[in-house]
Amino acid sequence: MSISVVNISKSYKNVNALQDISFKVKEGELFGIIGPDGAGKTTLFRVLTTLLFTDKGSATVAGFDVVEDYKSIRNSVGYMPGKFSLYQDLTVEENLNFFATIFGTTIEANYDLIKDIYVQIEPFKNRRAGKLSGGMKQKLALCCALIHKPKVLFLDEPTTGVDPVSRKEFWDMLKRLQQKGITILVSTPYMDEAELCDRIALIQNGKILEINTPHAIVKHYTKPIYNVRANNMYQLINSLNAYEFNHSVYPFGEFVHYTDSRTDFNPDDLKAYLGTKNLSNLYIEKTIATIEDTFMELAK
Amino acid sequence: MSNSKVIQVEALTKMFGDFTAVNAITFDVEKGEIFGFLGANGAGKTTAMKMLIGISIPTSGAAKVAGFDVFTNAEDIKKNIGYMSQKFALYDDLTVRENITFFGGIYGLSRKRIKEKSNALIEELGLEEVANKLVGALPLGWKQKLSFSVALIHDPKIVFLDEPTGGVDPITRRQFWEMIYKAANQGTTVFVTTHYMDEAEYCDRVSIMVDGKIEALDTPKNLKAQFNAANMNDVFLKLARG
């Protein structure tokens, strides 16, 4: 096991940031921690990178205990915090050299690992890190986290606030790193990124809701889900929310995802009801659950 | 000029030295419309938005927001719009009620009106229990809903939302959009930026900026047809990747 977490709890004053969390990550796995702000993602990352003690439980990373062997962990993991944490007044190249030196290595020694990413920021290697665009900062931070060839890479919300194009590029980079044998633990509030992981843990309010492959998690959603559309989205949502048999009503792009509380639900009944609410161009059709549907059902 | 257009932008341009951040963008937004303003990081969205809310003077072009000129009446614009961003929303060290009072005061509402508004708002958001608690102690989702309501406290014609739902859990994110729908239904124009492409689908019309220019502007349905894409995410990827 590359990461092993056993019954970890951590509280701050009156907030239970992590409550009895356990999971294991295999070597070479791309494991996602999926949850919104305040779920406990950053606390978990800080525990695993030996920056924070837990109240209860134990954890090992790359075979080392996070308390007893913290120094060994620091040498064998790379950590990219959610907040940009490089030296703003050093240039791109100086930052990278600095991190290489700290770990007793050189840029040249592990250049093959960062090459794909570094070539994209190399034209700006003499620019101060503080003057880089968001996307370039992110790439530099990733290079710095990789420069000592870590066994395990921790990425805390690397794509938050990043546009869809850059997000896709970033995930392509992660896949390539995974192929080089690096175990990756990545957190994200974007549910659509869950599908790109080998396995995921859905987390909310310090508790793990479910751990599995994205495919298996979606399969666990047993209620039939319907795509519903009408001429007026706002009226449609209000009418569905007012419908006495609804189980859940969630806007999903151009549709509303609707589930019914009855076992013998007939979509024609719903159509008739919506018709009485002055809605037209009604469309109701069965659809398949997404990770986001599952998350909302579990978090309900 | 038509009365139903609350934002009118023509060839609006902003240059920083030699760099053209916003390159002659032209568009209109109708009253009560939910207008999605999308683009990659660095495409010029924030710069364009700053010009529209009256805090950055354009280099050239023309724009009217809520009937006021961005060059000559920027102060009037500020009084007639609401603004909410993910980064700065409310004062963490003030209570819920104090925040509402503060922003009501800033917009020149009377004490009586502030009191009415505060009570109505607190009830509508179900914040009775925490009305006298510090905002810093509230969960992010509540803060964002409160922050949206505060942006509407002076009944602005237009509300600008800069990535309002970043990081929020999926249920709260949807509740937030129900608030947006409600505001639009009551005639408030909503101008919103987001990185969630499913949210782009909730907009009446969407514009997509690439390198300072508006490269596409239409209803989500028409954009998907135009780019032969299954969803807005594909539209975005096709456009922004070139």
Boltz contact constraints between the chains, C-beta under 6 A:
constraints:
  - contact:
      token1: [A, 36]
      token2: [B, 168]
      max_distance: 6.0
  - contact:
      token1: [A, 36]
      token2: [B, 169]
      max_distance: 6.0
  - contact:
      token1: [A, 37]
      token2: [B, 140]
      max_distance: 6.0
  - contact:
      token1: [A, 37]
      token2: [B, 167]
      max_distance: 6.0
  - contact:
      token1: [A, 38]
      token2: [B, 140]
      max_distance: 6.0
  - contact:
      token1: [A, 133]
      token2: [B, 42]
      max_distance: 6.0
  - contact:
      token1: [A, 134]
      token2: [B, 41]
      max_distance: 6.0
  - contact:
      token1: [A, 135]
      token2: [B, 41]
      max_distance: 6.0
  - contact:
      token1: [A, 161]
      token2: [B, 166]
      max_distance: 6.0
  - contact:
      token1: [A, 163]
      token2: [B, 40]
      max_distance: 6.0
  - contact:
      token1: [A, 163]
      token2: [B, 41]
      max_distance: 6.0
  - contact:
      token1: [A, 163]
      token2: [B, 195]
      max_distance: 6.0
  - contact:
      token1: [A, 164]
      token2: [B, 197]
      max_distance: 6.0
  - contact:
      token1: [A, 164]
      token2: [B, 233]
      max_distance: 6.0
  - contact:
      token1: [A, 164]
      token2: [B, 236]
      max_distance: 6.0
  - contact:
      token1: [A, 165]
      token2: [B, 40]
      max_distance: 6.0
  - contact:
      token1: [A, 165]
      token2: [B, 240]
      max_distance: 6.0
  - contact:
      token1: [A, 189]
      token2: [B, 167]
      max_distance: 6.0
  - contact:
      token1: [A, 234]
      token2: [B, 181]
      max_distance: 6.0
  - contact:
      token1: [A, 234]
      token2: [B, 185]
      max_distance: 6.0
  - contact:
      token1: [A, 250]
      token2: [B, 174]
      max_distance: 6.0
  - contact:
      token1: [A, 251]
      token2: [B, 174]
      max_distance: 6.0
  - contact:
      token1: [A, 251]
      token2: [B, 177]
      max_distance: 6.0
  - contact:
      token1: [A, 253]
      token2: [B, 198]
      max_distance: 6.0
  - contact:
      token1: [A, 253]
      token2: [B, 201]
      max_distance: 6.0
  - contact:
      token1: [A, 254]
      token2: [B, 201]
      max_distance: 6.0
  - contact:
      token1: [A, 292]
      token2: [B, 170]
      max_distance: 6.0
  - contact:
      token1: [A, 295]
      token2: [B, 170]
      max_distance: 6.0
  - contact:
      token1: [A, 296]
      token2: [B, 170]
      max_distance: 6.0
  - contact:
      token1: [A, 296]
      token2: [B, 171]
      max_distance: 6.0
